[in-house]
Amino acid sequence: MTDTIEDGNSAAEDSDAMREAMRRLMGNFSPASPKKAERKQREKKARSLVDGRTLKAKGRTEQLNVKVRPDIKQALTVLAGADGITITDWLERIVEEKRGMRGG
């Protein structure tokens, strides 16, 4: 079932009318708080950077969860960030370096 549009402008006018109606409806709602918007932006960025395929391509099939002091977490973030890599990549690099020093 396909509707045909006789006048190209009518579709644009319908779209504009729909946007205006949504603006009027949403006018009573306050926008998301800045903290929430920032969190959503960070989550969106994280989701776009990592998916299961990239992890498997790097051979990462095991999960490791650790608890550390806040200062250690901050140090990991700073050190990895200085190298332009993730904390996981940085930790893997350190472990590989240590293994190489001990003969594997």
GILIN-V607474 format. One record per run of one state. SS is the DSSP state (A for helix, B for strand, O for the rest). FROM is the first residue (numbers start at 1). TO is the last residue. If there is no record, write none. Layout:
ss->[SS SS]
from->[FROM FROM]
to->[TO TO]
This chain:
ss->[O A O A O A O A O A O]
from->[1 8 27 34 50 52 58 70 84 87 102]
to->[7 26 33 49 51 57 69 83 86 101 104]
